[in-house]
C-alpha cells in the first residue's frame, strides 16, 4: 500500500511540474508573438535593419570600436538566424509554421536583432544631431 502511495505522490508532483512548465512555455510563446507583431506590419523590415546597420556603423567606426564589433556580430547573427528561419519555414510549411513554437521563437529572435540594429542606428543619429 505504501509503495503505490509513493508512486501516486511522485506522479502528482510530476504533473504539477509539467503543468507549471506548460504555463511558462505558453507565456513565452505569447510574448514572442507580441514581440514580432510590429515587425509583421512594417514592410521590408529586414532591409530597414540592414540600412540601419550601415548608418550605425558609419557613426561608430571612428568613435567606438567595441560597439562597432558588437554591431557587426549582431548583423551576422541576424542574417544566420534569418537564413535558418527560411529553411525551417520551407521544411515545416507555411501553415504549420504559424503555430509551431520553434518557428515563432526563431522569428522572434530575428526580430529582436532587427530591433537592436534599428534602435542603435536611431540612437547614434540622435547623438550625432545633439
C-alpha positions as CSV (number, residue, x, y, z in Angstrom):
1,X,0.0,0.0,0.0
2,X,2.8,2.4,0.8
3,X,4.6,1.8,-2.4
4,X,1.5,2.6,-4.5
5,X,1.0,5.8,-2.5
6,X,4.6,6.7,-3.1
7,X,4.2,6.3,-6.8
8,X,1.0,8.3,-6.8
9,X,2.7,11.1,-4.9
10,X,5.5,11.1,-7.5
11,X,3.0,11.2,-10.3
12,X,1.2,14.2,-8.7
13,X,4.5,16.1,-8.3
14,X,5.4,15.3,-11.8
15,X,2.1,16.5,-13.1
16,X,2.3,19.8,-11.2
17,X,5.8,20.4,-12.6
18,X,4.7,19.6,-16.1
19,X,1.7,21.9,-15.9
20,X,3.8,24.7,-14.5
21,X,6.3,24.2,-17.4
22,X,3.4,24.3,-19.9
23,X,2.2,27.6,-18.4
24,X,5.7,29.0,-18.6
25,X,6.0,27.8,-22.2
26,X,2.7,29.4,-23.2
27,X,3.8,32.7,-21.6
28,X,7.0,32.8,-23.6
29,X,5.0,31.9,-26.8
30,X,2.6,34.7,-26.2
31,X,5.4,37.2,-25.5
32,X,7.2,36.1,-28.6
33,X,4.1,36.7,-30.7
34,X,3.7,40.1,-29.2
35,X,7.3,40.9,-29.9
36,X,7.0,40.2,-33.6
37,X,3.6,41.8,-34.1
38,X,5.0,45.3,-35.1
39,X,7.6,43.7,-37.4
40,X,4.8,42.0,-39.3
41,X,3.2,45.3,-40.2
42,X,6.4,47.0,-41.2
43,X,7.1,46.2,-44.9
44,X,10.8,45.3,-45.6
45,X,11.9,45.4,-42.0
46,X,14.9,43.3,-43.0
47,X,16.0,45.9,-45.5
48,X,15.4,48.7,-42.9
49,X,17.6,46.8,-40.4
50,X,20.4,46.3,-42.9
51,X,20.3,50.0,-43.8
52,X,20.3,50.8,-40.1
53,X,23.4,48.7,-39.7
54,X,25.2,50.8,-42.4
55,X,24.1,54.0,-40.7
56,X,25.1,52.9,-37.2
57,X,28.4,51.5,-38.4
58,X,29.3,54.7,-40.2
59,X,28.8,56.7,-37.0
60,X,30.6,54.2,-34.8
61,X,33.6,53.1,-36.8
62,X,35.7,56.1,-35.7
63,X,34.3,56.6,-32.2
64,X,33.6,53.2,-30.5
65,X,35.4,50.1,-31.8
66,X,33.8,47.7,-29.3
67,X,30.3,48.8,-30.2
68,X,31.2,48.5,-33.9
69,X,32.3,44.9,-33.4
70,X,29.1,44.2,-31.4
71,X,27.1,45.7,-34.2
72,X,28.8,43.5,-36.8
73,X,28.4,40.5,-34.6
74,X,24.6,41.3,-34.3
75,X,24.3,41.6,-38.1
76,X,26.0,38.2,-38.6
77,X,23.8,36.5,-36.1
78,X,20.6,38.2,-37.5
79,X,21.5,37.0,-41.1
80,X,22.3,33.5,-39.9
81,X,19.1,33.3,-37.9
82,X,17.1,34.7,-40.8
83,X,18.6,32.0,-43.1
84,X,17.8,29.3,-40.6
85,X,14.2,30.6,-40.3
86,X,13.8,30.5,-44.0
87,X,15.0,26.9,-44.1
88,X,12.7,26.0,-41.2
89,X,9.8,27.7,-43.0
90,X,10.4,25.6,-46.1
91,X,10.7,22.4,-44.0
92,X,7.5,22.9,-41.9
93,X,5.3,24.6,-44.4
94,X,3.7,28.0,-44.2
95,X,0.5,26.9,-42.4
96,X,2.2,24.7,-39.8
97,X,4.9,27.3,-39.1
98,X,2.4,29.8,-37.8
99,X,1.6,27.7,-34.8
100,X,5.0,26.0,-34.4
101,X,6.9,27.0,-31.3
102,X,10.3,26.7,-32.9
103,X,9.3,28.9,-35.8
104,X,7.8,31.6,-33.6
105,X,10.8,31.6,-31.3
106,X,13.3,31.8,-34.2
107,X,11.4,34.6,-35.9
108,X,11.1,36.5,-32.5
109,X,14.9,36.2,-32.2
110,X,15.5,37.6,-35.7
111,X,13.0,40.4,-35.0
112,X,14.7,41.2,-31.7
113,X,18.1,41.5,-33.5
114,X,16.4,43.7,-36.2
115,X,15.0,46.0,-33.4
116,X,18.5,46.2,-31.9
117,X,20.1,47.3,-35.2
118,X,17.4,49.8,-35.9
119,X,17.5,51.2,-32.3
120,X,21.2,51.5,-32.3
121,X,21.1,53.5,-35.6
122,X,18.4,55.8,-34.3
123,X,20.4,56.3,-31.1
124,X,23.6,57.2,-33.0
125,X,21.7,59.6,-35.2
126,X,20.2,61.4,-32.2
127,X,23.7,61.6,-30.5
128,X,25.1,63.0,-33.8
129,X,22.4,65.6,-34.1
130,X,22.6,66.7,-30.5
